[in-house]
Amino acid sequence: MSATPARSRVSDVLRSSGAATYASAMECNAEGARERFERAREASSARYDEMVGLVGQVAQASAALELQLRQLMSTLVDSKYAELVAAGLSASDLINTCIALLQVSKEIDDSARAEGLGLLAGLPDLFGTRNNLVHGMIATRSNEHEDPSSELVIETVALISKRRKPAQMLTISSSTAKATAIELRDRSTKILGWCSRYLPGQLRRKQISS
């Protein structure tokens, strides 16, 4: 009979120890979750700030490229009214018009023509990425609520609205944004260089703007 209280005390100790261990484990898990959340919050904030800065670079680079496309069109038209004709055209219209003008221009040889057309190749897709970045609502998302042992992943997304289409969310990396800004600037510089080499007289033609 005397063994029963002893066993009871042992059971109580074991239960108490198990509860303490469980509570300690839960506390550690909660602390780990809080730390993971804080890391995700800080990383998301840094990623958002980085992407907003890159979007600004993309916007400025695309504006410079549109300016050079207007200059290219004016140079190919070779008229004192060319600047007025090119004014206000969208990037898509400028690209398509410049392609048409390059294909029929008698002022350049085939080598220059091929080079000029090459500079315009792929621009619609490049401006498409630009539009997603500039017109999309930038946000970040992470996997902080998933398994704490997994690597923390932060993604940048853009909410895109297209005419007569449901809104869609696209994942856009900072490397894509950087590459887009660099490519836009590079095309702008090369188009200006092309005009200077092959049509310098037309490039310097005085324009009537008013």
C-alpha positions in Angstrom: 0.0 0.0 0.0 2.9 2.3 0.7 4.1 2.0 -2.9 1.0 3.7 -4.2 1.7 7.2 -3.0 5.2 6.9 -4.2 4.1 5.9 -7.7 1.6 8.7 -7.6 4.3 11.2 -6.8 6.5 9.9 -9.6 3.6 10.2 -12.0 3.0 13.7 -10.9 6.6 14.6 -11.4 6.6 13.0 -14.8 3.5 14.9 -15.8 4.8 18.1 -14.5 8.1 17.6 -16.3 6.4 16.8 -19.5 4.1 19.8 -19.3 7.2 22.0 -18.6 9.0 20.5 -21.6 6.0 21.0 -23.8 5.5 24.6 -22.6 9.2 25.3 -23.2 9.0 23.9 -26.7 5.9 26.0 -27.4 7.7 29.1 -26.2 10.7 28.3 -28.4 8.4 27.8 -31.4 6.6 31.1 -30.7 9.9 32.9 -30.3 11.2 31.4 -33.5 8.0 32.4 -35.3 8.3 36.0 -34.0 11.9 36.2 -35.2 11.0 34.8 -38.6 8.2 37.3 -38.9 10.5 40.2 -38.0 13.1 39.0 -40.5 10.5 38.7 -43.2 9.1 42.2 -42.4 12.5 43.8 -42.6 13.5 41.9 -45.7 10.1 42.8 -47.4 10.6 46.5 -46.6 14.1 46.5 -48.0 13.0 44.6 -51.1 10.1 47.0 -51.7 12.3 50.1 -51.3 14.8 48.5 -53.7 12.1 47.8 -56.3 10.6 51.3 -56.1 14.0 52.7 -56.8 14.4 50.4 -59.8 11.0 51.2 -61.1 12.1 54.9 -61.1 15.2 54.0 -63.1 13.1 52.0 -65.6 10.7 54.9 -66.0 13.5 57.4 -66.7 15.3 55.1 -69.1 12.1 54.4 -71.1 11.4 58.1 -71.3 14.9 58.7 -72.7 14.4 55.8 -75.2 11.1 57.3 -76.4 12.8 60.6 -77.0 15.4 58.8 -79.1 12.7 57.0 -81.0 11.1 60.3 -81.9 14.5 61.6 -82.9 15.0 58.5 -85.1 11.6 58.9 -86.8 12.2 62.7 -87.4 15.6 61.9 -88.9 14.2 59.2 -91.2 11.3 61.5 -92.3 13.8 64.2 -93.1 11.4 67.2 -93.0 11.3 70.4 -91.1 7.9 69.3 -89.9 9.0 65.8 -88.8 9.2 66.7 -85.1 5.6 67.7 -85.1 4.6 64.5 -86.9 6.4 62.4 -84.3 5.1 64.4 -81.3 2.7 62.5 -79.0 3.0 59.1 -80.7 3.1 56.1 -78.4 6.2 54.0 -78.1 4.4 51.3 -80.1 3.6 53.7 -82.9 7.1 55.1 -83.0 8.6 51.7 -83.2 6.3 50.5 -86.0 6.7 53.8 -88.0 10.5 53.7 -87.7 10.6 50.1 -88.9 8.5 51.1 -91.9 10.7 54.1 -92.7 13.9 52.0 -92.3 12.6 49.4 -94.7 12.0 52.0 -97.5 14.7 54.6 -96.8 16.9 55.5 -99.8 19.3 57.5 -97.7 21.0 54.4 -96.1 22.7 51.2 -97.4 21.6 47.7 -96.5 24.2 47.4 -93.8 22.9 50.5 -92.0 19.3 49.4 -92.6 19.9 46.0 -91.0 21.7 47.6 -88.0 18.8 50.1 -87.5 16.2 47.3 -87.7 18.2 45.3 -85.2 18.1 48.2 -82.7 14.3 48.1 -82.9 14.0 44.3 -82.6 12.5 43.2 -79.3 11.5 46.7 -78.2 7.8 45.8 -77.9 8.6 43.1 -75.3 11.0 45.4 -73.5 8.3 48.1 -73.3 5.9 45.5 -72.1 8.1 44.7 -69.1 8.5 48.4 -68.6 4.7 48.9 -68.5 4.3 46.0 -66.0 6.8 47.7 -63.7 5.7 51.3 -64.1 2.0 50.8 -64.1 1.7 47.8 -61.9 1.1 48.1 -58.1 4.3 46.9 -56.5 4.0 44.7 -53.4 6.0 41.9 -51.6 5.1 38.6 -50.3 7.0 36.0 -48.2 6.7 32.5 -46.9 7.2 33.5 -43.2 4.1 31.4 -42.2 5.5 28.2 -43.7 7.9 25.7 -42.0 10.3 27.7 -39.9 13.1 25.4 -41.0 12.7 26.3 -44.6 14.6 29.2 -46.2 12.9 32.6 -46.0 11.9 33.7 -49.5 10.8 37.3 -50.4 9.1 37.9 -53.7 8.3 41.1 -55.5 5.0 41.1 -57.3 3.1 43.6 -59.5 -0.7 43.7 -59.8 -1.3 44.3 -63.5 -4.5 45.6 -65.0 -5.0 45.1 -68.8 -7.9 46.4 -70.8 -10.9 44.1 -70.8 -8.9 41.4 -68.9 -9.0 40.3 -65.2 -6.2 41.7 -63.1 -3.3 39.4 -62.7 -0.3 39.2 -60.3 3.1 38.8 -61.8 6.3 37.9 -59.9 9.0 40.3 -61.0 12.6 40.0 -59.7 14.9 42.9 -59.0 17.3 41.4 -61.5 14.7 41.7 -64.2 14.0 45.3 -63.3 17.7 46.1 -63.3 18.2 44.4 -66.7 15.2 46.2 -68.1 16.6 49.6 -67.1 20.1 48.8 -68.5 18.7 47.5 -71.8 16.5 50.6 -72.2 19.5 52.9 -71.6 21.6 50.9 -74.0 19.1 51.0 -76.8 18.7 54.7 -76.4 22.4 55.4 -76.6 22.8 53.1 -79.7 19.9 54.7 -81.6 21.4 58.1 -81.1 24.7 56.8 -82.3 23.1 55.2 -85.3 21.5 58.5 -86.3 24.8 60.4 -85.8 26.8 57.9 -88.0 24.4 57.3 -90.9 22.1 60.4 -91.1 24.1 63.3 -89.5 22.7 66.0 -91.8 19.1 64.9 -91.2 19.8 64.7 -87.5 20.8 68.4 -87.5 17.9 69.6 -89.7 16.2 72.6 -88.1 12.7 71.8 -87.0 9.6 74.0 -87.0 7.9 73.5 -83.7 5.5 76.5 -83.6 
